[in-house]
Amino acid sequence: MNPLLDFSSLPRFADIKPEHVAPAIEELLVKNHALVEKLLADPTPPTWQNFVAPMENANERVSRAWGPVGHLNAVVNSPELREVYNATLPKITAYYAELGQNLALFDKFKALRNSPEFEGLNAARKKIIENELRDFRLGGAE
């Protein structure tokens, strides 16, 4: 198993090799793009469970895979790691930029913010939704 795709515990830094980076990140980005499309195609009103939680979990996996790569690039840099890091960084950047500019996602977050469910959420979940809306606005979505 690719150590960057093992989310069962802490990162397995000693097992991570440059050849693991591109396949892991590519797999996660493909899955996340498919998830976004699925969530946007779902006509049911967005809730924490059917919208926010899946997005949070998917993005957490990208972060947990990419974080160790960035760390290793900073502390045990090698030509091979630097090459794959530099080749993959634009893909990560593009993914997050696409999310931040996706008006359909913004609309889903707004719909959840304006739904009766929002009032029943705990403070932490409300804050996550409010922060997402803020980030969309700061990114120029509104």
N, C-alpha and C positions, 0 to 999 in steps of 0.2 A: 504494500500500500504506500502511496505517495505520502510522506510524512507531513506535507503541507495540508493534506486533506484529512488528517487524523485529528479530530476535534474532541477526543475522549479525555484529554488531560492537557497539561502544559505543552508548549511547543517542544518538539524533539530536535533541538538545535543541532546536536551532533550528527543526526541522520539526514539533515537537509543538504542537498547537493544542488549545484546550479541547474542540472538537468531536470530537477523536480519543479522548478519555478513556472516556466511557460505552460506546461500541461495542466498544472493545478489551477493557475489563474484563469487560463482559457476555459477549463471545465466549469469553474465557478461563475465566470461571467456569462457563459452560454446559459447555464441554469438560471441565473438571476434575470437575464433578459427575457427568458421564457416565462418566469414567474411574473414579471411586471406585465407582460402581455396578457397572461391569464387573469391577473387581478383587475386589469383595466377592462377586460372583456366581461367580467362578472357583473351582471345587471343588479345584483342584490345590493342594498345599501351597505356601505362600508362600516365595519365594526372593528373593535380592537382585534378580535379573534380571526376574522376572515380577511383583514387587510393589513393592519399595522404589525401584528405579531409575525406574519410571514415575511414581510419586508424587513423588519428588524432582524429576524433570524438569518435571512439570506445575506444581508449586508454585514452582519457580525461574522459570518463565515469568511467573507472576502477579507475583512479586517484581520481576522485571526490567521489567515494564510499569508497575507501581504505584510503584516507587521513583522514577523520573524525575518522575512526576506530583507526588509529595510534595515532591521537591526544588524543582521549578518553583513549586509553591504557596508554598514558603517564601521563594524568592529573587526571583521576578518575579510576585508575586501580582497578580491582576486580578479584578474582579468576576465575569467569566465563568468564569475558572479556579476561583475560590473556590466558585462555585455548583456546578459539576460535581464538584469535589473533595468538597464537603460532601454531595452527593447520592450519591456513589459509595462514600465511606468506610464507611457502614453495611453495604454489600454485602460489602466486603472483610472487615470485622470479623465479620460473620455467617458467611462462608465458613470462616474460620479457627476460629471458635468451634464450628461444626458438626464440623469435622475433629477438634478436640480432645475433643469429647464423643461421638464415634462409637465405641461399644463394639465394633462389628464390626471396625473398623480396629484398635482396641486388641488384639482377639483375634488378628488376623492378625500383628501385630507380636510378640505373645507366642508364637505358634506358631513364628514364624521364630527367635525367641530360643531356644526350646527344641528346635530341630531340629538334626540333625547338621551341616547346612550352616553354622550359625553358627560353629562351631569352626574352619571352614576360611576364614572371612572375614578380611581384614586388619584391623589395629587401628582404622583410620579407619572402616571400615564397621561394625564392632562398636560403636564409640562412637556412631555415628549411630543405630543401632537402640536402644542403651541410652538415649540421650537422648530418643528418641521415647517409649519406655516411661515414662521419668521424667516427661516432659511430660504424658502421659495421666494418670499418677497425681496429679501436682500439680493437674491440672484437675478432679480428682474422679472419674476413671473407676474407681478402685479404692479 
